[in-house]
Each structure stands twice: as C-alpha cells, then as structure tokens.
Amino acid sequence: MVSKMLTGDMPELMENILKHLKKKVREWICLKLNKLYLLDYDSRTTPLITLLFKLFLENGAILHEFGLYHTELLIFELDIFHSLEQNVQFYSRLQHLSLNIISNFGIENIAKLLRILAKNTTKISTLSLFVYSHYESQLIHTLFPALIRFIKSQEQLRKFILNGDDCSSEFYGIISALESQKNTLQEVILEGCVFSAEFEVLNNCKNLETLRILDCDTELLKILDYNISTLEIYQYPIDVPIIVQILEKVGKLLQQLKFETDVVIREEALLLETLKSFCPNIIYLYIRAIGLSTQLIELIANLQKLQFLSLGYAYHTPLEERKIRVMQFAKILPSTLKYLDIALDIPDTLLGSFIGILLDHCNAPLKKLLIGGVSLNDEKNTEALIRYCTRIRTLNYVGIVKYHDLGYDIRNELKKYVTLAPYKHIVVNC
C-alpha cells in the first residue's frame, strides 16, 4: 500500500480506504467528538474528507472545536451543506472556531458554512481569524458580510483573536461587529494589525480583562482606553512612551504583565519607574531584554504581591558590579515569589552564569526554578542548588533548557533533592 501511495496509484488506494472506513468507522467514532482540525491536503483525498464528515454527522457526533486552515478544505460536495443544515446537533455546541483564509479559493463555501453556523450556533466562546490582508473583491463582498453576521449572532463570545498580517488598515466592519459582544468579551489578541478607527469599539467592552498586542502598529495602542488586568505586548522595538501612557491608565488593576522584544529596551528607566509608581499589584511579570539595573531591583522589591517572575537579562556590566547586582537581586525577591524563570528558553543566559550567587543569597520560597542547563554542569552551581533545596525546603521543580545536555551523574545527584524537568513542561505563561 505504501508503494502505491508513492507511485501515485490513488484510485485503488482510496477505494480500499473507503471500504475499510465504511466497515470499521462505527467501531471507533467518538460520539462526543471534541475537536476537528482540517489542514491542507491533496485534492484527491476530497472523497475521504467528505465521507468522514458524513460519518460524523450520521453517528450523532457533537463538535466542540473546529479549525479550518487553508480554504482548499471546503471543496465539499453540495450534500455536505445539506447534511449540516439537517444535523444541527453536530455543531450546536461548538465553542471554538478558527479560520485561516489566505485566498479567494473556496470563499463561497466558507461564507455558506458561516451562514449555516450563524443560524444554529450561538454559543461560540473563542473566535480566531487569520485573513490574508491583500483583500480581493470576493473576500470583501462575500466572506466579510457572512463573518459579520456570524459575530453578531453570538451570545457569549469571550475571546477574539485576529491576525491582520501587517498590511491592511481596513477590516470592513469585522471589528465593529464586536460591539454586539461588549457585555461578554473578556480577552482580545491582536497580531500584525495596523491602526484602524474600528478598534475604538473595544473601549465599549467593559468586561475586557486580557489584552495581547503582538507586533501591531503603535497608533493602535494610543486609542485603547479601558481597564485590564492582563497585558501582553510584543514590539520591535518597544515604544516606551506609548506603553507608559497605557500603564498609567490601567494602574492598580494590572496583575499580569508581559513585555517581549528582540532588542534592548530603550528608556527602560522610564518604563521601570512607571511600573513602580502606578502598578504595585502585579502578580506575574515577564520582561525580556532588560538590564539588571538598580531601577529593576527597586521595582521588584516594591512588588509585594509578586508570585511569578521571568527575566531576560540583556546586557553586560563589569564583572564585580554584576556580582553585587545579583546579590542585591536575590536578597530583595519578595516572600510571595514562588516561580522564577531566568532562562526564557535560552540555554545560557547572563543571569544564569551567576546562579550560584543568586541561590546562596535567595530566601524567597520558590517552588519552581527555570534555568539554562549549561550552568548546572558547573559543580559549584550544582552544590549551590543543593544548598538552597536543603535550606529553604520549598523547591519542587527545576526546569532546564536543553534538559538532555545535563550530565547524567549531575541529574542523578540533583534528583535526590528536587524534580528535574524539561523547560517547556513547567513554564508558566500569563
């Protein structure tokens, strides 16, 4: 069968697959289907996709999560749409919908699917959209009206994700349609979005608690004026004066904050002073590309509710000065802190080079520590970790970047005191 697949003998292979599915599918089909993701595929497999949909529909499956990537996937037979209209139960409990639309291909069918869903599916909680920004007439006149109608049909949309692909500043009413969700919307993620007056509608969403702005036009940040508790910003570089305006607005309500950039933050002193003055209630703080400055140390000392801290130490200072700063940093870590990440998924970091000094002067009752594996191959650092474990007695997990690069003997010794794990298994994101 493999040889036939490689040589392109698809008709016979497909026939065998279909026969096997018809005979066996009822033995394994899940009557409470949770997730269905359709990815890009060869057009010769259309009969198989069609059959699977029919089998799911006919056997009473209930769909909770549906993802559509690349519009070629909606080259379905007409009776699929008829079956969808007749089997409302299949998608009546759909809660998560993802659409990735990169061309005009299949737009009519996607619009038809959205119209069907709008009539019978009103409990969507998460809607994720990637619409390629070089809009063509069929997208504007066929898909967007169906998408707007679908958004307005929902009763409890809580999370909205939009990837604008960095190019267009016109969304043809898609964002404005969120006005209908102003009482339910709680989280918005915007990636690659250019400024548009439509985004002002978000200021009417009074229950919006989480905002993630990733690689967006800074003009977009200026129009946002509402209270949030979780803020994530990725920019290259970070526009500190604009960020300061936002931080002054959200103030004491802010509990989780994540800044990510690929370059050293300019005007970092202004950023840190603003955080210290206006945002004392932060529980989760993540900053990449920051210096271990006296201002940063003063900020952390001021955050008496801080539980999760992730730092990417960005630049060198003289060796003796670095040692002093690391000692100061370790001593001021608040007693509420239970999670410290000084690796940010990087094998060897500047702060990680002083892990021994940090642990010997740290009294915070950490439960999770995330570091680069390189530093633990140094016997002095290993001994410092063991001393910390026996002295504080709270550390449960050490997450290690490139876990398998850690020496076998060192791993065996450390396992007597703490559970070691790959970094990605225990990292915490806001």
N, C-alpha and C positions, 0 to 999 in steps of 0.2 A: 504494500500500500504506500509506503514511503517513497519507493522508486517511482510509482505512478504520479505522486504529488510533485516530485522533482522534474519529471519529464512533461508535465502539463496535461496528463490524461485525466482531466477533471470530471467529465460527464459520468464515467463509470464510478469514479471515486465518490462523487456527490450522490449518485443513486444508492450506493452501499450505505453511505452515512444516513441518508433519509430513511431507508428501510430500517436501519438499526435504531434510529431515534423513534420512529413510529412504534416499534415493538417494545422499547425499553424505557422511554421517557417517563411514563407514568410511575415507574418504579423509583425514580429519583427526583422528580419535580417537587419543588418545595411549595406547599400550598400557602405559605406565608412568606412569599418572596420579598426580601428586604431591599436589595439593590440590583440595579441593572444599568450597566455602562456599555454603550455601543461605541467602539473605536473604529478607526479607519480600516477598511477591509477590501479585498478583491471583489469586483462586481460579480464574479462567477459564484460567489457564495450567497448572493441575494436569496435564492430559494431556501437556504438553510436558515438565514435570519428570519425570513417570513414564517417558516414553519415553527421556529421557536416561539415567536410572538403568538401564533395561533394556539400552540400548545399551552402556553402560559394562560392565555385568555380562557380557553376551553376548560382548563382544570382548576379554575377558581383562584389563581394566584392573586396576591394582594401586593401591589408595588408601593414601597415607601420612599425609594430614592432612585432617580433616573438621571443619567448623564449621557449627553449626546455630543460627540466630538467628531467634527468634520461632516459636512452636510451630505456627503455621498451615502450616508447611512439611511437616509429616508427615501431611497428608491424602492419603496414598498409597493406591493400590489394594491389596487383600489380597495379590495375587500378587507385589507388590514384596517383601514379607517372605518369601514362599515362595522367591523368587529369591535373596534374601540368604542364606537357610539352605542353599540348594543351591550357591551360588557363594562358598564360604569364601575362596577365593584373593583375591577382590576387596578384602577388608578384613583379611586375615590379617596383613598387615604394617603395619597402622595404628599410627602412633606419636603423633599429636597429635589430641586430641578436645576440642572446645569446644562447650558447651551454654549457651544463653541462654534461660531459661524464665521467662516473665512472667505466665502464667495457667494455668488448668486445661485450656485448649483443646489437644487433641492429646496429653494426658498418657499415655493408654493406649498410643498408638503409640510414644511416646518410651520408655516402660518396656519395650515389646516389643523395640524396637531395642537397648536396653541389655542385655536378657536374651540376645539373639542374639549380641551382641558378647562378652558375658561367657563364652560357651561356646567361642568360637573365636579371640578376640583377646586375647592375654595380654602383648603387648609394648608397651603404651602407655607412653610416657615423659613426656608432658605432658597433664594434665587440667585444663581451665579451666571453671569453673562460675559462672554468674550465675543465682541462683534468687531470684525476687521474694519478699520477706520476708513478705508477707501470705498465709501458707500456708493453703490450703484442704484439706479432707479428702482429696481425690483426690491431691494432692501428697504428703501425709503417708503415706497408706496404699497408694498405687500406685507413685509415682515413687521415693520415697526408699528403699524396700526394694530396688528394682531397681538404684538407684545404689550403694547399699552393697555389694550382691553384686558389682557390676561392679568397684568399687575393690578388693575382696578377691581378685578373680580375677586381678589383675595381678601380674606377676613382676618388673617393673623400673621402677616409677613413680618418676621423678626430680624432676618439677616439678609442683606443685599450686597452682592459682590459684582463689581464692574471693572473689567479691563478695557481701557479705552485705546490701547495700542499707540499712545503718544502723539497721534496726528490730528484728530478731529476735535473741534470745539463745539460741534453741533450734535445733539443727541435726539432731536426731532420728537421731544415730548416724553422720552423714556424716563428721564429723571423727574420731570414734572409730575409724572403719574404717581410718584411716591407720596404725593400729598394725600392720596387716599389711604396711606398706611401710617399717617402721622401719629396715631394712637398706639400702634403696635411695634413699629420699627425700633430695634434695640442695638443693632450693630451694622455698620457700613464699612466696606473695604473698597477703596478706590485705588486702582493701579494704572499708571500711564495715562491719566486723564488731564486734558487741557482745560483751562478755565472756560466755564460757561455759566451764564446767569441762571440756568436751570438749577444749579446746585444750591441756590439760596433756599429752595424748598426744604432742604434738610433742617433749616433753622426752625421749622414748624414742628419737627419731630421731637416732642418734649420728653419722650421716654428713651431717646437715643443715649446709650451709655458707653458704647465702644466705637471708636473711630480709628481706622487704619488707613493712612495716606502714604502710598508707596510710589515713589518716583513720579510725582504729579507736579503740575505747574504751580509755582508759589502763589500765583494770583488766586488759586482755588483756596489756599489757606486763609487769605485775607477776608473772605466773605463768611467764613464759618463763625457763628456766634451762639454757642449753646453749651450746656453743662454736660460734661462727660466724666466718667471715672477711669476709663482705659483709653490711652492714646498711644498709637504706634506711628512713627514717622521714619521713612527711608528717603533720603535725598542725597544727591551727589553734586555739590557739597550741601551740607545742612545750612539753610538760611536762618541764622540765629536771630536776627531782629524780628522776623516774622514769627518764629517759634516763641519768642519772648512774649509777643502780644497774645498768643494763644494761652500760654501758661498763666499769664496774669488774669485771663478770663476764667479759666477752669479752677485755678487756685486750690482751695482746701478740699474740693470734691475729688481731685485726682488721686487715684490709688495705684494705678499701674501705668508705667511709662516705659516706652522702648524707643531709643534713638539708634538708628543704624546708618552708617555711611562708610565709604571706602577710603576716605581721606581724613586727615587730621581736622578736627572741628576748629574753625576759626572763631574768634571771640568766645572761646569756651568759658572764660572767666565771667562774662556777662550771663551766659546760659546757666552756669552753676549758681551764681548769686541770685538769679531769678528763681530757680528751684528752691533755694534755701529760704527765700523771703516769702514765696507765695504758695509753695506746695509741701507743707510739712507732714501730710498724711499718707505719703507714698508707702505702699507695702511691697511693690515689685518695681525694681529699677534695673534697666538694661541699657548700657551705653557702650557703643563700640568706638574705637579710635579716640580715646580720651587720655589725657596725661594724668599721672599720679601727682597732682598738684596739691598745694595746701588748701586751695578752694574746694577741691573734690573731697579731701579728708574732712573739712569743716562741714560740707553738705551731708556726708554720710553720718557724721556724729550728730547732726541735727535731726536725722530721720529716725525718731524713736519708735516708730511702728514698722520699720523695715524688716521684712522676712525673707525676701528673695533678692539677691544682688548678683548681677552679671556684668563684668567689666572687661573691655578690651583695651589694655594699656598700650598707648600708641607710640610713644617716643622716648628716646634715651635721655637720661640726665647723668651727671658724673656718678661714678660707682658708689662713693661714700654717701652722697646725697640720696641715692636710690635706697640704700640700706636703711637710712634714717626714715625716709618716707614710708617704706614698707613696715617698719616697726610701728610708726605712728598710725598707719592704716589698720594694722592688726589690732592695736590696743583700743581704737575707737569703735570697732564694729559693735553695733548695739546688741543687747542681750536678747532681743526679739529675733535676731537673724538665725535662720535655720537652713539656708541654702546659699552657697557661694560658688559662682562659676567664674573662674579666672582664665578659662581656655577659649570659650566661644567657638568650639570645634576646630581650634588651631593646635597642632601638635606641640609647638614650642613657642611660648609667649614670654614677653619681657617680665611680667609679674610672676609667671611660673618659675622663672630662674631663681627666685628668692622664696620658694615655697617653704624651705626650712625655717627661715627667719619669720615668715608670716605665721606658721603654725606654732612656733615656740612662744610667740607673743600674743596669740589669739585666745581670748576667753569666751568668745561667742559660742553658744551651744549648737553648733552646726549638726544637722542630720544628713545633709548631702553636700559633698565637695566635688567639684568638677575641675579637672586639671589636665595638662598635657602629659602623656606618658613618658616623655623624654626626661622630665625632671625626676621621676621616681627611679630611674635607672642609676641615679647617684645615691650611694649608700647613706650619705648624710641626710638627704631629704627623706629617704625611707625611714630612717631612725626618728626623724622629727615627726613624721606622720604617726608612728607607733607611740611616741611620747604624748602627742595630742590625744590619741584614742584612749590611752590609759589615764590621762589627766582629766579630760572633760567627760568622757564616757557617754556621749550623745550621738557620735557619728555612726550612721548606719551604712551609708553607701559612699563609695568614691567612684565617680565616673571618669573614665580615661579615654582621651582621644587616641586612636590607633592602639587600642587595648592589647592587641596581639603582638605589638612590638615590645611590650613589657616583659622583662626576663622571667623565665619560668620559676627560678628559685625565689625571686622577689615576690612574685604573685603568691606562691605558697606561704611565704612568711607573713605577708600582709593579710591573707585570708584568715589568719588566727585572730585578727583584731577588727576587721571590717569587711563588708561585702564589696568586691570589685565588680564593675560593670562597664560595658562599652558606653561611651559618652551619650550616644543617641538614645540609649534605653532609659536614661533617667533625667535628661534635660527637661526643664520646665519653661514653657512659653506662656506669655500673658494672653 
